[in-house]
């Protein structure tokens, strides 16, 4: 009993101490997979709302409104110009490069979803990241997951080039830029990552201004259209990009890239719920294969 009582007293003191600690919901305590799941939902929820705006605002105008509204929110939140002064020349170059990628990627993505179903564009968008994930596949389990995800993406894509050549060209251009976004996003992740992201969004708003502002002017004089555009920016560029930074800082690049295989399935689901784009049996098979690949994959140890 003399050996048990001190142990009980010590355990009780630890329990009481833990109960007195404030409940923490900090990003460091949240699993990166949960953060990524939130990013995946908003990654295509915003574009689904954007498609509804295309009837009154051209795709390039919606793209610029998305970027500009996100840049304004980041500017008020992070004040990136203060952080910019502390960056080395190489870091500034990375931020500018990321801003250019964000501007072009958003423009091509919106031009693509104006011509193709959201699920198809989402599947093509993943072709590049799956190649990036292959570079980091170091186990048989991850290789099998990669093959399953690739088969699912192939089933989802259904490359029927006759009839929408331009749409597919925009989609594959967006795919290439999405790979650059992952690479550059990982370079800026970590301490100060959100400040670098905020600076990159300001750069993107300036770069996209000449091509997007002429089509966006109609929304600037209509409060309802402007509010809808700001909503698209928050749900498309603020929430998912912040979630991506939090996940990228805690996951290896190959693991993050392979987890992106959930995005085609999410695109198909949101396309069905928000835009009434009903998937066929081939799309459903593709979604199942993609989900199996995600379930089989295991992140590499740091």
Steps between C-alpha positions, in 0.01 A plus 500: 500500500793728563594458134147552365401813693775734364415383147130579553582839647728581208240386247227707669721809500565457129127453432403811698774698326377388159141594591615847600672555165295705247351306211723552195374476144819634348601388149800319651259267686274442200593200281630621162259258329205685660641833388535365148141371503378855567716625216360235264139603568558868434737436210201429275211652694620847406538417129149351500370838619719667237335300220168650608649849455610432142156600371568863602881522534747350251737229635809722500307767690390247762858373527634850567224575753588177680869590513444865590252432779731236649796738472302773682409262784858379533624860496270600787583184693876462452630840375753320275686818402644508854628143466621563144770738624659220704524251212823411325523548123453126430188487717356804325557331164313191622207713618481685167517168311218359713293812435546460124403132524188581704390763249543275196369186672175663612441656158553170313291308753200727456535498122499118518197457728306739276532233226531164679332326798658579835587132562686474168709809570566376854623167365731659244629734770623195690700345213800720583497454880479122460826513305647712779388240754672226297834667568451442872345151494754291692291198605292231336194621688537856372572380148180292503309803630646709221396247234145486638474878503638519144243248379224698668615824341514330160142378541382843611672697226342337190712691251255579223693773325263547207262779598681676784861532388543845650349394831742207526792726409406735785454202736843351424661843531340533841631151583860603430464814709343300784824300525696825526259619769575188707877539457506873575241463775728256681792740462315777683334274761610498862570806717381809315323290237167683530675836467676381185168370367336837570778678308463254211125569482568874468747427220239278329235773518734747329610253230141395419369857498546575126318186383233476770399852595319592173259206549474558875377861480136392467517345848661805657182704451263222611508435878346153469743386232791647694393323821470172310846551349649568844337180624665313214836651596465402867387144427742446209822682589500589871376188679659233276834679455536559876407135563752391237775697673419344837497150344811555285699608805435160663491256207776396257443633148440154350245414771318829450496450122353151528234615747390738226350197328186565706440817299347337188250319721420824681462681167252236379301516825477880506430511128205267559365681807550860390494486119289188433787345299402134546792252476463179300615151595851563369538809717376307804755224437772763472394662826507162677853426372622842607357457848663156531832653406463765769401241762797275415759777501707562812696827546877460509670553834664839544 
